[in-house]
Each structure stands twice: as C-alpha cells, then as structure tokens.
Amino acid sequence: MKVIEDPQLVVKRKLPWLIDVLLYPANLHGIIQIAIFLFLSFLIGLLDRLILSRLELGGILSLALYALLVGYIFYYFGYCIFDSSKGGRRAPDIRAEHIPDKEDFISQLFLILGCVAVCFCPVAIYYGFTQRIDSTFWLLSACGAFFFPMALLAGVLFDAIHALNPIFIIGSILRTFSTYCGLILSFCLFGGLVAVMVRIMHRLPILGFISNAVNLYLLFVAAHLLGRFYWWNKDKLDWGI
C-alpha cells in the first residue's frame, strides 16, 4: 500500500467494540467512497448498454473500465487495511491531490489476485486434475481460506509479492496463533452475516443497488478487522513496518 501520510493514532473507543467495528465505514469518507463506487458501476453499465455494446471493441473497453473500477475498490480496501493497521477507527479519506492513478489501481488488483492465487492454487490444481469436489477439495479450500487473511495483510502492508513467502506467512500465524484464530472466527461470522443479507436482499426490490452497497460496507468492515489485527499484534509480528 502506497503511504501518503501517517494516519492519526488510535484513541479510546466510546462505543462497545462490536458496534464500533460495524460503524467503521459509517462516516462521511466511507459513505462518499461507497457512493462513488456505486455511481461509477452504474455509469459504466449505462455506457456499456448505450454505446460500448454497439462498438466492435466495446466488450474489451467495457472490461477495461470494470477492471479499473475493481482496482479502485481494491485500492481503497487496501488503504483501509493500512489505515486501520496504524490505529485508524473510521474509513479514511483520500485527498484530491493524493488520488492514485490507473497504474496504482491495476497494481493493487494484481497484488490481491496474487494473494488469492498463492492461497488457493493447491485446490485449483487439485480440481483441475481430478474434476472432483470431495473431502480433499474442501480440506484444501479450508487451508487456503485459513492462510488467506495473513497473506492479504502481508501483501497489502508490504505492497510487494515477495511478502507472500509461505514460510513468512506460516511463521507470522504461529506467532499470533490464538488471536489469529479469533480473527478467522470473526471473518466466519461476517461471512455468515453477508450470506444472510444476500438472502434477505434477494426478496426485496431494487436488489442490485442495495446489495452492492451492503457488500461494499461489509467489505470495508472486514478490511478494518484485518488492519486492527496488525495493530493489536504488531509487536508479536515484528514486521518492521
């Protein structure tokens, strides 16, 4: 994550921990970012339907625009992790003079995809060779999911692929094993919450807009949890950052 300036140090919480965490994106900066993401998604979809779909290379242009949008979302997601790792308690602002360019978006996108590839490559290879979804498939999937948060944290904070060294990731997990298991449990609970929300949204009108807003909101809550994990365990991890 490219650092612009150090965020403010953490201050004492005025709300219970769970409520405070859930309110992480519920400030002006967080709501503005979610609104920007939703508006850009709507605008690209509109351009695709009205203009790009009529062009010979319209599909490629549409895909490129969506890739930039996803890269922007991932960039802000990573920035939330970084800010929370320094003690931030609410969604951070990206000032106009510090807005990253398209290279930053694409770089962050590939970095996060690299984290996914490192953790879930074994299960992908297994399925590619066997074409089976069996106990071994689910075991490899669970292992990948267990290692993924630490790999993502290291990748974002170091802003480099070399941080995804399996030995480094495993060592970091072992140094913080009990709290890391608590983090995994928190993500499982949030995953369940997302599943419930998706099921509820499926029964309501204007599904797409509301569902996307809720998913983005919970995504930034997850980023906060991951960044706070580093804040709580930075001495044990001893990453030097």
Secondary structure as GFF3:
##gff-version 3
##sequence-region A 1 241
A	DSSP	alpha_helix	17	22	.	.	.	ID=ss1
A	DSSP	alpha_helix	28	50	.	.	.	ID=ss2
A	DSSP	three_ten_helix	52	54	.	.	.	ID=ss3
A	DSSP	alpha_helix	58	85	.	.	.	ID=ss4
A	DSSP	three_ten_helix	96	98	.	.	.	ID=ss5
A	DSSP	alpha_helix	102	130	.	.	.	ID=ss6
A	DSSP	alpha_helix	135	158	.	.	.	ID=ss7
A	DSSP	three_ten_helix	161	164	.	.	.	ID=ss8
A	DSSP	alpha_helix	166	175	.	.	.	ID=ss9
A	DSSP	alpha_helix	177	201	.	.	.	ID=ss10
A	DSSP	alpha_helix	207	237	.	.	.	ID=ss11
###
